[in-house]
Amino acid sequence: MRTQPVIGWVTIIGTALSIFLIMVVVMMQQVSILSFAPETHRDRMLYGMFIHIVQPENGGDSSSGMSYQTAKKLYDGLDGVEDISYNNNGVIPCDARGTTDRVISVDLHSTDEAFWRIYDFDLIEGRFYDAAEVGAGSNLAVICESTAAALFGGEHPVGQHFMLDHNDFEVIGIVGDVSPLASKAYGQVFIPISLESWDPEFGNVIASMLVKDGVDFGHISEQVRARYAEFDSELAADGKETVYHGSPYDQETIAGGVDGSNTTPDPESGRRMRMIIYIILLIVPAINLSSMLHSRLRHRVNEIGVERAFGCTRRRIISDIISESLIVTVAGGLIGLVAAIVFAMCYSGLYSDFGDAAVSPSLSMLLRPQTFAYALVACFILNIISAAVPAWQASRLNPVEALNAR
């Protein structure tokens, strides 16, 4: 580090960057799979999404979200499902105005009453709407704490009315802010879902299912596949049939991305792609470090010659170079770990637009010690491989040639 500070620091930073990037990639993957409030049961959740209907005789092909009626036919009353909620797929931006006369943009999520049983919301005040109110299409709303503050200032929000895209709604409950990282439960304003749809088959409804402990997901999928066959018999009169794309999907499949309503997700492809990314993040810096180590050793040929002239063995020279590589790896690893911790502290603090009270994944959930250990060992092995060949070549130099090298 003293004789070649630039090469030394670049080597350490290169190792740190490799470890940091790997931890960030793993971290971002974990945050889409690990459970945290209100999605505290992600490991037991299945999601019925989309419907794909074709008309073979005339080449018709339509795919989209499901209507409420279609979702009920395909997913209601399945054996092994503890509870099921029908809610809109994602949020809709809307304008809202309360007693402060300030117009704000809010993310609207339409749900049924079971939504509040499946997800673990922090009810601060008031209550949730029930099945009768959902069926009646009541203009009731449950809003997040920070949204309530923006709409009503310091006033007591429960019982107050506000305008949501020119429609009047009454606030009946206040919940804690929800992190957008909880993609299926996120929202700032929640209202009863409309049971009517613009089409008998299509709409914007998903079925969120909480599976009983110990029930295999495959058991649920087999039942859904049979429901699709029953649904096909209903559609046959109109010359239609469904195309099954493996729904319902677990959290890992959702996190890997469902590319569309007319495609079948491939979780294995996602896993392979992540593995390729990990390898690239390790190999590319290793190639650069290898050339730097080779350059550094070429500049140290005279030093190696002095060591050989004083009787230092080849094994001792190689072990010294490998020890240096270990020190560089550990130093770079610690820097990469600190950078990952700083990133995790910022990343875990994502929250809704109006407040900082949203529940997000904890730092301990995002930072996994085994990930750091695996990345550190991998970097050390690659650094050893990078240093081993030039070290062996340098150790085999004739001491006289090494002393006279320039």
Buried (B, 14 or more C-beta within 10 A) or exposed (E): BEEBEEBBBBBBBBBBBBBBBBBBBBBBBBBBBBBBBBBBBBEBBBBBBBBBBBBEEEEEEBBBBBBBBBBBBBBEEBEBBBEBBBBBBBBBEBEBBBEBEEEBEBBBBBBBBBBBBBBBBBEBBBEBBBEEBBEEEBBBBBBBBBBBBBBBEEEEBBEBEBBBEEEEBEBBBBBBBBBBBBBBBBBBBBBBBBBEBEEEBBBBBBBBBBBEEEBEBEEBBEBBEEBBEEBBEEBEEEEBBBBBBBBBBBBBBBBBEBEEBBBEBBBEEBEEEBEEBBEEBBEBBBEBBBEBBBEBBEEBBEBBBEBBEEEBEBEEBBEBBBEBBBEBBBBBBBBBBEBBBEBBEEBBEEBBBBBEBBBBBEEEBBBBEEBBEBBBEBBBEBBBEBBBEBBEEBBEBEBEEBBEBE
